[in-house]
Amino acid sequence: MSSFTPTDHTLMAQALRLAERGLFTTQPNPRVGCVIAHGDTVVGEGFHPRAGEPHAEVFALRAAGERARGATAYVTLEPCAHHGRTPPCADALVAAGVARVVVAAEDPFPQVAGRGIGKLRDAGIAVELGLIREAARELNVGFFSRIERGRPWVRVKLAMSLDGRTALANGASKWITGEAARADVQRWRARSSAILAGSGTVLADDPRLTARIGAPFAPPLRVVLDRSLRTPAGSHVLDGSAPTLLLHAEGAVVPAHLQNVDLAPVPAADGGLDLSAALALLAARGCNEVHVEAGPTLCGALLAAGLADELLLYVAPMLLGDSARPLLHLPTLQDMGARWNLRVQDQRMLGQDLRLRLRPARD
């Protein structure tokens, strides 16, 4: 592997910060940033704002102009090599006469997947790979999941008391967490391609499943797993404020009030819907990150099936008692060796609440 200089690290970190500016807007495309420099002198920079608009390299090259010739381009994702909604960025870098391109992460998209790097090298440009690769992949964890695994990255949001309860026995749960935690949830919603819930949650809580933040974002798709199409007329998820998709069992009778709603059948499994098939369907629709806000049955089923990639757990400093509702419904274990081990990705205080971001600990 190449020996990267401190300047290389600094400028790639700057490119990553630029890429983050597309956190809420680029889907289904990845978030990408680009910096063009001579040594430590930056002559151009840019990021990809949204699908259909120019990519990061194009904005950076426009800013650099003739100063791009002989420069180094730092790009957080391999430059594209195909004609999609925009021309190939690899061709633009070649035409601009850059001398070197440093790429954080290779693009697994089949129409790119090494071809962008190949075009650059065929043109005599020095290409170096892997600088801050893990951070670049983490920024686009959903994009890589969709392309490499054929399903979105699934993030399950949960809120509980110190004794692991999510609501009183009568279902009352507003509010377990404080304002800072609830505002944080809105940002996680906004960065997602879809917000998913079960029909039980829709019937019990009538949630809006929308994001509310003070920055531009692409409204996430609202997805309801509704096996028998029980979502009632007048539900907030049918209010037209954001796109909505109801996933139902094959052969389900469509009531009159759902005739014009986006519906899709999913195979049945274990008395419900096949969760893997549902996620594959969302991936085929371009969903990168799916944010789940559901009850203990659906959340537990996703975790037990190995389909929950991340738990976003908010812990409030309160106690709700033994009769309150549990965090998850999980299969009964016979020995400790079968337990679900998690590792802490990060932890943060939000007002009086603790947020834990957890991922399955895979050996």
One Martini backbone bead per residue (centre of mass of N, CA, C, O) as a GRO file, in nm:
protein
  363
    1MET     BB    1   0.100   0.034   0.017
    2SER     BB    2   0.082   0.345   0.030
    3SER     BB    3   0.249   0.640   0.143
    4PHE     BB    4   0.097   0.865   0.327
    5THR     BB    5   0.063   1.187   0.392
    6PRO     BB    6  -0.038   1.435   0.591
    7THR     BB    7  -0.174   1.586   0.357
    8ASP     BB    8  -0.350   1.357   0.261
    9HIS     BB    9  -0.514   1.329   0.521
   10THR     BB   10  -0.624   1.618   0.537
   11LEU     BB   11  -0.769   1.622   0.251
   12MET     BB   12  -0.950   1.375   0.293
   13ALA     BB   13  -1.096   1.486   0.539
   14GLN     BB   14  -1.216   1.722   0.381
   15ALA     BB   15  -1.375   1.548   0.180
   16LEU     BB   16  -1.556   1.418   0.397
   17ARG     BB   17  -1.687   1.678   0.497
   18LEU     BB   18  -1.819   1.738   0.229
   19ALA     BB   19  -1.987   1.478   0.201
   20GLU     BB   20  -2.169   1.537   0.458
   21ARG     BB   21  -2.347   1.760   0.311
   22GLY     BB   22  -2.518   1.497   0.177
   23LEU     BB   23  -2.668   1.329   0.400
   24PHE     BB   24  -2.992   1.423   0.320
   25THR     BB   25  -2.981   1.423  -0.034
   26THR     BB   26  -2.848   1.177  -0.225
   27GLN     BB   27  -3.052   0.980  -0.244
   28PRO     BB   28  -2.929   0.685  -0.368
   29ASN     BB   29  -2.674   0.814  -0.349
   30PRO     BB   30  -2.373   0.884  -0.261
   31ARG     BB   31  -2.145   1.034  -0.045
   32VAL     BB   32  -1.937   1.296  -0.194
   33GLY     BB   33  -1.592   1.410  -0.202
   34CYS     BB   34  -1.370   1.687  -0.324
   35VAL     BB   35  -1.013   1.752  -0.365
   36ILE     BB   36  -0.796   2.005  -0.507
   37ALA     BB   37  -0.426   1.992  -0.525
   38HIS     BB   38  -0.115   2.163  -0.448
   39GLY     BB   39  -0.033   2.005  -0.219
   40ASP     BB   40  -0.161   2.231   0.034
   41THR     BB   41  -0.312   2.367  -0.213
   42VAL     BB   42  -0.626   2.465  -0.269
   43VAL     BB   43  -0.829   2.479  -0.590
   44GLY     BB   44  -1.065   2.261  -0.522
   45GLU     BB   45  -1.419   2.193  -0.439
   46GLY     BB   46  -1.666   1.924  -0.358
   47PHE     BB   47  -2.012   1.800  -0.376
   48HIS     BB   48  -2.280   1.583  -0.363
   49PRO     BB   49  -2.616   1.678  -0.338
   50ARG     BB   50  -2.785   1.515  -0.578
   51ALA     BB   51  -2.966   1.344  -0.773
   52GLY     BB   52  -2.877   1.461  -1.109
   53GLU     BB   53  -2.631   1.599  -1.015
   54PRO     BB   54  -2.334   1.678  -0.988
   55HIS     BB   55  -2.044   1.572  -0.898
   56ALA     BB   56  -1.780   1.637  -0.702
   57GLU     BB   57  -1.563   1.661  -0.928
   58VAL     BB   58  -1.702   1.881  -1.095
   59PHE     BB   59  -1.699   2.107  -0.887
   60ALA     BB   60  -1.393   2.104  -0.840
   61LEU     BB   61  -1.308   2.159  -1.137
   62ARG     BB   62  -1.452   2.428  -1.169
   63ALA     BB   63  -1.290   2.571  -0.943
   64ALA     BB   64  -1.000   2.515  -1.066
   65GLY     BB   65  -0.960   2.471  -1.355
   66GLU     BB   66  -0.641   2.502  -1.473
   67ARG     BB   67  -0.529   2.411  -1.182
   68ALA     BB   68  -0.570   2.096  -1.226
   69ARG     BB   69  -0.313   2.077  -1.360
   70GLY     BB   70  -0.106   1.851  -1.186
   71ALA     BB   71  -0.290   1.756  -0.970
   72THR     BB   72  -0.458   1.649  -0.677
   73ALA     BB   73  -0.717   1.410  -0.619
   74TYR     BB   74  -0.966   1.388  -0.363
   75VAL     BB   75  -1.165   1.089  -0.319
   76THR     BB   76  -1.415   0.905  -0.144
   77LEU     BB   77  -1.491   0.785  -0.436
   78GLU     BB   78  -1.490   0.628  -0.703
   79PRO     BB   79  -1.494   0.722  -1.007
   80CYS     BB   80  -1.694   0.730  -1.253
   81ALA     BB   81  -1.748   0.528  -1.583
   82HIS     BB   82  -2.044   0.622  -1.655
   83HIS     BB   83  -2.355   0.678  -1.810
   84GLY     BB   84  -2.596   0.851  -1.658
   85ARG     BB   85  -2.708   1.146  -1.556
   86THR     BB   86  -2.397   1.165  -1.584
   87PRO     BB   87  -2.092   1.190  -1.663
   88PRO     BB   88  -1.784   1.076  -1.637
   89CYS     BB   89  -1.543   1.150  -1.397
   90ALA     BB   90  -1.293   1.020  -1.513
   91ASP     BB   91  -1.292   1.189  -1.774
   92ALA     BB   92  -1.269   1.468  -1.638
   93LEU     BB   93  -0.992   1.419  -1.504
   94VAL     BB   94  -0.838   1.366  -1.762
   95ALA     BB   95  -0.908   1.637  -1.912
   96ALA     BB   96  -0.776   1.818  -1.673
   97GLY     BB   97  -0.480   1.689  -1.593
   98VAL     BB   98  -0.437   1.517  -1.367
   99ALA     BB   99  -0.179   1.334  -1.186
  100ARG     BB  100  -0.353   1.256  -0.919
  101VAL     BB  101  -0.538   0.993  -0.737
  102VAL     BB  102  -0.723   0.978  -0.434
  103VAL     BB  103  -0.882   0.692  -0.287
  104ALA     BB  104  -1.074   0.569  -0.041
  105ALA     BB  105  -1.312   0.407  -0.207
  106GLU     BB  106  -1.447   0.164  -0.365
  107ASP     BB  107  -1.685   0.094  -0.618
  108PRO     BB  108  -1.943  -0.160  -0.633
  109PHE     BB  109  -2.073  -0.069  -0.870
  110PRO     BB  110  -2.092  -0.241  -1.162
  111GLN     BB  111  -2.032   0.023  -1.356
  112VAL     BB  112  -1.760   0.047  -1.200
  113ALA     BB  113  -1.574  -0.147  -1.038
  114GLY     BB  114  -1.264  -0.026  -1.142
  115ARG     BB  115  -1.305   0.149  -1.402
  116GLY     BB  116  -1.221   0.424  -1.303
  117ILE     BB  117  -0.932   0.345  -1.231
  118GLY     BB  118  -0.858   0.236  -1.510
  119LYS     BB  119  -0.889   0.500  -1.671
  120LEU     BB  120  -0.674   0.659  -1.519
  121ARG     BB  121  -0.432   0.468  -1.569
  122ASP     BB  122  -0.452   0.466  -1.884
  123ALA     BB  123  -0.383   0.794  -1.871
  124GLY     BB  124  -0.133   0.815  -1.647
  125ILE     BB  125  -0.258   0.812  -1.368
  126ALA     BB  126  -0.210   0.829  -1.040
  127VAL     BB  127  -0.329   0.566  -0.816
  128GLU     BB  128  -0.464   0.575  -0.481
  129LEU     BB  129  -0.563   0.355  -0.213
  130GLY     BB  130  -0.736   0.366   0.118
  131LEU     BB  131  -0.780   0.643   0.236
  132ILE     BB  132  -0.995   0.633   0.479
  133ARG     BB  133  -1.195   0.395   0.416
  134GLU     BB  134  -1.383   0.340   0.662
  135ALA     BB  135  -1.509   0.624   0.674
  136ALA     BB  136  -1.626   0.617   0.385
  137ARG     BB  137  -1.808   0.370   0.432
  138GLU     BB  138  -1.968   0.476   0.677
  139LEU     BB  139  -2.107   0.714   0.528
  140ASN     BB  140  -2.208   0.458   0.314
  141VAL     BB  141  -2.343   0.201   0.446
  142GLY     BB  142  -2.601   0.167   0.269
  143PHE     BB  143  -2.482   0.153  -0.013
  144PHE     BB  144  -2.301  -0.094   0.038
  145SER     BB  145  -2.528  -0.282   0.124
  146ARG     BB  146  -2.700  -0.275  -0.134
  147ILE     BB  147  -2.473  -0.370  -0.334
  148GLU     BB  148  -2.336  -0.618  -0.168
  149ARG     BB  149  -2.625  -0.750  -0.023
  150GLY     BB  150  -2.923  -0.654  -0.126
  151ARG     BB  151  -2.956  -0.453   0.128
  152PRO     BB  152  -3.021  -0.259   0.364
  153TRP     BB  153  -2.956  -0.062   0.625
  154VAL     BB  154  -3.047  -0.149   0.961
  155ARG     BB  155  -3.213   0.079   1.188
  156VAL     BB  156  -3.295   0.053   1.531
  157LYS     BB  157  -3.525   0.227   1.721
  158LEU     BB  158  -3.494   0.293   2.078
  159ALA     BB  159  -3.685   0.334   2.393
  160MET     BB  160  -3.589   0.348   2.747
  161SER     BB  161  -3.571   0.250   3.049
  162LEU     BB  162  -3.372   0.129   3.297
  163ASP     BB  163  -3.583  -0.135   3.296
  164GLY     BB  164  -3.656  -0.194   2.982
  165ARG     BB  165  -3.893   0.012   2.904
  166THR     BB  166  -4.146   0.159   2.662
  167ALA     BB  167  -4.422   0.120   2.827
  168LEU     BB  168  -4.705   0.102   2.946
  169ALA     BB  169  -4.953  -0.125   2.974
  170ASN     BB  170  -5.151   0.096   2.816
  171GLY     BB  171  -4.920   0.241   2.604
  172ALA     BB  172  -4.788   0.467   2.737
  173SER     BB  173  -4.495   0.693   2.601
  174LYS     BB  174  -4.541   1.003   2.659
  175TRP     BB  175  -4.229   1.077   2.750
  176ILE     BB  176  -3.931   0.919   2.781
  177THR     BB  177  -3.787   1.131   2.631
  178GLY     BB  178  -3.632   1.410   2.544
  179GLU     BB  179  -3.581   1.666   2.327
  180ALA     BB  180  -3.291   1.594   2.233
  181ALA     BB  181  -3.354   1.302   2.148
  182ARG     BB  182  -3.585   1.367   1.947
  183ALA     BB  183  -3.408   1.540   1.759
  184ASP     BB  184  -3.208   1.317   1.686
  185VAL     BB  185  -3.409   1.131   1.543
  186GLN     BB  186  -3.470   1.321   1.304
  187ARG     BB  187  -3.186   1.292   1.173
  188TRP     BB  188  -3.202   0.987   1.125
  189ARG     BB  189  -3.443   0.998   0.945
  190ALA     BB  190  -3.336   1.202   0.722
  191ARG     BB  191  -3.090   1.000   0.628
  192SER     BB  192  -3.305   0.817   0.525
  193SER     BB  193  -3.489   0.633   0.291
  194ALA     BB  194  -3.651   0.484   0.530
  195ILE     BB  195  -3.955   0.433   0.726
  196LEU     BB  196  -4.031   0.169   0.956
  197ALA     BB  197  -4.340  -0.014   1.013
  198GLY     BB  198  -4.607  -0.149   1.165
  199SER     BB  199  -4.945  -0.189   1.184
  200GLY     BB  200  -4.961  -0.177   1.492
  201THR     BB  201  -4.843   0.108   1.519
  202VAL     BB  202  -5.050   0.252   1.345
  203LEU     BB  203  -5.300   0.172   1.519
  204ALA     BB  204  -5.192   0.278   1.802
  205ASP     BB  205  -5.032   0.577   1.709
  206ASP     BB  206  -5.042   0.729   1.441
  207PRO     BB  207  -4.793   0.791   1.273
  208ARG     BB  208  -4.599   0.988   1.047
  209LEU     BB  209  -4.309   0.914   0.945
  210THR     BB  210  -4.131   1.178   0.974
  211ALA     BB  211  -3.921   1.453   0.913
  212ARG     BB  212  -3.782   1.718   1.145
  213ILE     BB  213  -3.585   1.968   1.007
  214GLY     BB  214  -3.360   2.262   0.940
  215ALA     BB  215  -3.302   2.101   0.665
  216PRO     BB  216  -3.244   1.979   0.379
  217PHE     BB  217  -3.443   1.698   0.242
  218ALA     BB  218  -3.524   1.374   0.161
  219PRO     BB  219  -3.806   1.220   0.181
  220PRO     BB  220  -3.887   0.953   0.329
  221LEU     BB  221  -4.000   0.647   0.303
  222ARG     BB  222  -4.302   0.505   0.391
  223VAL     BB  223  -4.316   0.193   0.575
  224VAL     BB  224  -4.563  -0.075   0.584
  225LEU     BB  225  -4.629  -0.365   0.758
  226ASP     BB  226  -4.931  -0.504   0.594
  227ARG     BB  227  -5.060  -0.795   0.549
  228SER     BB  228  -5.400  -0.709   0.556
  229LEU     BB  229  -5.464  -0.411   0.522
  230ARG     BB  230  -5.530  -0.215   0.808
  231THR     BB  231  -5.497   0.062   0.723
  232PRO     BB  232  -5.660   0.338   0.790
  233ALA     BB  233  -5.847   0.580   0.728
  234GLY     BB  234  -5.669   0.880   0.814
  235SER     BB  235  -5.390   0.820   0.826
  236HIS     BB  236  -5.089   0.972   0.835
  237VAL     BB  237  -4.952   0.782   0.610
  238LEU     BB  238  -5.199   0.905   0.402
  239ASP     BB  239  -5.145   1.239   0.374
  240GLY     BB  240  -4.903   1.313   0.148
  241SER     BB  241  -4.627   1.429   0.292
  242ALA     BB  242  -4.523   1.141   0.200
  243PRO     BB  243  -4.412   0.869   0.088
  244THR     BB  244  -4.595   0.548   0.048
  245LEU     BB  245  -4.559   0.199   0.161
  246LEU     BB  246  -4.733  -0.111   0.129
  247LEU     BB  247  -4.677  -0.422   0.277
  248HIS     BB  248  -4.809  -0.737   0.162
  249ALA     BB  249  -4.981  -1.001   0.113
  250GLU     BB  250  -5.055  -1.234  -0.093
  251GLY     BB  251  -5.397  -1.169  -0.171
  252ALA     BB  252  -5.478  -0.919  -0.055
  253VAL     BB  253  -5.732  -0.713   0.025
  254VAL     BB  254  -5.825  -0.407  -0.126
  255PRO     BB  255  -5.928  -0.134  -0.009
  256ALA     BB  256  -6.064   0.154  -0.120
  257HIS     BB  257  -5.858   0.357   0.042
  258LEU     BB  258  -5.598   0.189  -0.118
  259GLN     BB  259  -5.605   0.206  -0.437
  260ASN     BB  260  -5.382   0.473  -0.453
  261VAL     BB  261  -5.167   0.312  -0.316
  262ASP     BB  262  -4.859   0.199  -0.253
  263LEU     BB  263  -4.816  -0.142  -0.345
  264ALA     BB  264  -4.669  -0.462  -0.211
  265PRO     BB  265  -4.582  -0.781  -0.236
  266VAL     BB  266  -4.508  -1.039   0.015
  267PRO     BB  267  -4.395  -1.299   0.139
  268ALA     BB  268  -4.455  -1.542   0.358
  269ALA     BB  269  -4.357  -1.574   0.724
  270ASP     BB  270  -4.425  -1.680   1.027
  271GLY     BB  271  -4.717  -1.522   1.009
  272GLY     BB  272  -4.589  -1.315   0.809
  273LEU     BB  273  -4.340  -1.142   0.672
  274ASP     BB  274  -4.073  -1.144   0.467
  275LEU     BB  275  -3.803  -0.964   0.559
  276SER     BB  276  -3.596  -1.016   0.337
  277ALA     BB  277  -3.787  -0.947   0.101
  278ALA     BB  278  -3.852  -0.660   0.190
  279LEU     BB  279  -3.558  -0.554   0.173
  280ALA     BB  280  -3.508  -0.624  -0.123
  281LEU     BB  281  -3.727  -0.437  -0.230
  282LEU     BB  282  -3.601  -0.173  -0.120
  283ALA     BB  283  -3.337  -0.197  -0.274
  284ALA     BB  284  -3.471  -0.192  -0.560
  285ARG     BB  285  -3.570   0.118  -0.474
  286GLY     BB  286  -3.296   0.258  -0.338
  287CYS     BB  287  -3.246   0.171  -0.044
  288ASN     BB  288  -3.009   0.222   0.208
  289GLU     BB  289  -3.159   0.336   0.471
  290VAL     BB  290  -3.331   0.186   0.750
  291HIS     BB  291  -3.575   0.315   0.972
  292VAL     BB  292  -3.684   0.179   1.279
  293GLU     BB  293  -4.034   0.216   1.413
  294ALA     BB  294  -4.132  -0.021   1.645
  295GLY     BB  295  -4.219  -0.289   1.794
  296PRO     BB  296  -4.111  -0.569   1.971
  297THR     BB  297  -4.167  -0.775   1.746
  298LEU     BB  298  -4.024  -0.659   1.495
  299CYS     BB  299  -3.753  -0.589   1.628
  300GLY     BB  300  -3.695  -0.878   1.726
  301ALA     BB  301  -3.706  -1.017   1.447
  302LEU     BB  302  -3.468  -0.867   1.321
  303LEU     BB  303  -3.256  -0.957   1.526
  304ALA     BB  304  -3.299  -1.271   1.514
  305ALA     BB  305  -3.242  -1.266   1.184
  306GLY     BB  306  -2.993  -1.064   1.126
  307LEU     BB  307  -3.122  -0.757   1.020
  308ALA     BB  308  -2.985  -0.590   1.246
  309ASP     BB  309  -2.720  -0.359   1.225
  310GLU     BB  310  -2.859  -0.140   1.426
  311LEU     BB  311  -2.878   0.029   1.741
  312LEU     BB  312  -3.090   0.296   1.866
  313LEU     BB  313  -3.040   0.374   2.206
  314TYR     BB  314  -3.259   0.517   2.445
  315VAL     BB  315  -3.187   0.628   2.783
  316ALA     BB  316  -3.386   0.679   3.061
  317PRO     BB  317  -3.409   0.829   3.393
  318MET     BB  318  -3.617   0.568   3.461
  319LEU     BB  319  -3.911   0.394   3.598
  320LEU     BB  320  -4.186   0.146   3.509
  321GLY     BB  321  -4.193  -0.148   3.567
  322ASP     BB  322  -4.306  -0.478   3.529
  323SER     BB  323  -4.581  -0.405   3.356
  324ALA     BB  324  -4.433  -0.299   3.144
  325ARG     BB  325  -4.307  -0.276   2.837
  326PRO     BB  326  -4.091  -0.421   2.635
  327LEU     BB  327  -3.838  -0.391   2.412
  328LEU     BB  328  -3.832  -0.709   2.331
  329HIS     BB  329  -3.907  -0.990   2.124
  330LEU     BB  330  -3.755  -1.299   2.211
  331PRO     BB  331  -3.624  -1.581   2.214
  332THR     BB  332  -3.574  -1.846   2.402
  333LEU     BB  333  -3.308  -1.931   2.607
  334GLN     BB  334  -3.086  -2.205   2.718
  335ASP     BB  335  -2.813  -2.040   2.675
  336MET     BB  336  -2.550  -1.808   2.681
  337GLY     BB  337  -2.430  -1.879   2.392
  338ALA     BB  338  -2.708  -1.746   2.246
  339ARG     BB  339  -2.660  -1.469   2.276
  340TRP     BB  340  -2.679  -1.118   2.213
  341ASN     BB  341  -2.411  -0.954   2.102
  342LEU     BB  342  -2.279  -0.627   2.168
  343ARG     BB  343  -2.145  -0.323   2.036
  344VAL     BB  344  -2.005  -0.016   2.091
  345GLN     BB  345  -1.990   0.257   1.883
  346ASP     BB  346  -2.150   0.477   2.060
  347GLN     BB  347  -2.175   0.755   2.305
  348ARG     BB  348  -2.442   0.984   2.432
  349MET     BB  349  -2.545   1.283   2.560
  350LEU     BB  350  -2.904   1.391   2.582
  351GLY     BB  351  -2.918   1.547   2.820
  352GLN     BB  352  -3.055   1.293   3.029
  353ASP     BB  353  -2.983   1.108   2.794
  354LEU     BB  354  -2.884   0.796   2.652
  355ARG     BB  355  -2.686   0.714   2.365
  356LEU     BB  356  -2.680   0.405   2.186
  357ARG     BB  357  -2.460   0.252   1.951
  358LEU     BB  358  -2.533  -0.068   1.811
  359ARG     BB  359  -2.368  -0.383   1.730
  360PRO     BB  360  -2.316  -0.672   1.625
  361ALA     BB  361  -2.107  -0.927   1.751
  362ARG     BB  362  -1.884  -1.049   1.521
  363ASP     BB  363  -1.661  -1.323   1.480
   0.00000   0.00000   0.00000
